[in-house]
Amino acid sequence: MQRRSFIQKISLFSAPLLVSPTINFGKLAFPNSPQLKFITASDGHWGQPNTDYEGSHRQLIEAVNREKDVDFVVLNGDLIHDIPSLLPEVRNIYNQFQVPFYVTRGNHDRVDEETFKNVMGQSTNFSFVVKKDFGVVLLDSSNQEGKYLCVNLNKVQSTLEQFANLAQVFIFVHISQNDWTRYGVECPEFLHLIASFPNVKATFHGHDHDVDGMMVYKKKPFFWSGHFGGSWGNPFSCYRVCEVGSDGKAITYLKTVKDGTILNSHNL
């Protein structure tokens, strides 16, 4: 894959694509009567040599467990660093979360689909409903060889059709399905499909350790969470929170693992 600079890619944006700055200076509008709260973090890279992967996971889990009223956590890919035997190890580490957790497969999670399901307890394409009103869709964007892939559109469409009567749907996919970041893949059909479902509230990505803001395609927001492990990227570990109120209004904000500082926020 040709890896052009982020600046070069910004210059190639077409009209439907908008970029928000990394930091949103708007007022934080937390929902009244929160109905749903979830957290997503990505790129822990358990087992990567010359990194403090044990410390970074411990710090993330402690930070998440301090949060109140969390319904679930999504670890959005690159759970391990290339070695298949590490997957059961990190699965045991995740058991320290005090809330349910779910995962996506990233390009460094180099295990086959059957192994992933047996170890993690879910398939690489997985979906579920929370509190009767909210759909969660976890999509696979890689394979055992670690290739960057477009998601399976048939699976996405089938799931979104099943969830069409839900109030809101949230999508998680490790690799960006557009080349608006250095390491994304160009999958325009996915963007068009997402835009065609009114109740899709937001899509969340990992993979790009140096991206932690928002991009928009046809009024649909796509968010990144930086990273909490690995050997490169932003100089701070972070995770993203999303809250939805009983009135349907939602907000997402990025927090540092170290001390909970809010780095950016966006009203959905």
C-alpha positions, -999 to +999 in steps of 0.1 A: +000+000+000+012+034-009+014+055+023+010+091+014+012+119+040-019+129+059-016+165+045-016+151+010-047+132+016-066+162+031-059+181-001-077+154-021-110+155-002-141+158-023-171+179-014-190+154+008-160+149+031-154+172+059-127+172+086-131+185+121-101+198+141-085+175+167-098+197+195-134+209+196-137+241+217-174+239+219-193+235+252-197+200+264-234+192+262-237+161+283-271+143+278-298+146+304-309+113+319-282+092+302-297+060+287-265+045+271-228+049+278-200+030+262-163+033+258-140+023+229-102+021+228-079+006+202-045-006+194-033-021+226-007-043+208-004-068+236+030-085+234+048-059+211+085-060+219+101-030+236+068-015+248+052-015+282+021-034+270+014-048+304+014-013+320-007+003+292-034-024+295-034-021+333-038+017+331-066+015+306-085-011+326-081+010+358-093+041+339-124+024+324-133+007+357-133+042+374-159+054+349-195+052+361-225+036+345-207+021+315-228-004+296-199-020+276-164-015+261-152-022+226-115-029+220-114-018+183-086-040+169-049-048+171-056-066+204-022-084+200+010-079+181+012-105+154+018-137+175-014-158+176-006-174+209-009-140+226-047-139+220-057-160+250-034-140+271-050-107+263-084-123+266-076-130+302-064-094+307-098-081+294-116-102+320-105-075+345-130-050+329-160-047+353-184-044+323-190-065+292-164-061+265-164-068+228-136-067+201-129-063+165-101-080+145-072-057+135-044-063+110-020-073+138-045-099+152-032-126+129-054-155+138-080-172+116-118-166+121-124-198+140-096-192+165-108-156+170-143-169+178-131-197+200-108-174+221-128-142+222-163-157+223-176-138+193-171-139+155-151-114+136-183-099+123-207-096+153-237-075+163-260-072+192-288-050+206-284-030+239-314-019+260-338-027+232-331+006+214-294+005+203-276-016+178-239-023+179-222-036+148-186-050+149-170-054+115-139-073+103-114-053+081-084-077+080-075-114+078-050-139+091-023-124+069-029-089+082-041-074+050-061-041+049-096-050+036-130-035+028-157-049+051-182-075+039-209-053+025-235-081+024-231-087+061-232-050+068-264-044+048-281-075+063-274-064+098-284-028+092-317-039+077-323-060+108-316-030+130-336-005+108-363+000+135-338+007+163-334+042+176-296+044+170-269+021+156-231+024+163-205+007+140-170-003+149-144-012+124-106-012+130-094+001+096-109+032+081-129+024+050-117+055+032-082+067+023-087+100+042-060+088+067-026+075+058-035+039+065-071+037+054-085+017+025-107+031-002-141+014+001-167+040-012-195+014-013-193+012+025-196+049+029-226+050+006-242+022+025-237+038+059-252+071+046-283+053+034-294+043+069-308+072+089-304+055+123-266+049+120-254+074+145-216+071+143-188+048+131-156+043+152-122+034+139-088+024+153-056+016+134-044+052+129-025+058+162-020+095+153-056+103+145-081+111+173-108+134+159-138+132+135-144+131+098-177+133+081-192+118+050-227+129+039-235+140+075-224+107+090-196+111+116-165+088+117-144+089+149-109+078+158-095+071+193-058+074+188-042+044+207-035+031+242-006+009+233+019+002+206+052+020+197+041+050+177+014+076+174+001+104+196+022+110+227-007+102+250-028+070+256-065+077+253-100+062+250-133+075+236-166+077+256-200+080+240-232+089+259-268+090+247-296+107+266-332+096+269-341+124+244-318+108+218-291+135+220-256+121+221-221+132+227-187+116+223-154+127+239-118+116+240-101+112+274-065+105+284-059+073+301-034+089+325-057+115+342-090+116+324-084+149+307-110+155+279-090+162+247-119+168+223-157+164+222-184+163+195-222+165+198-238+138+176 
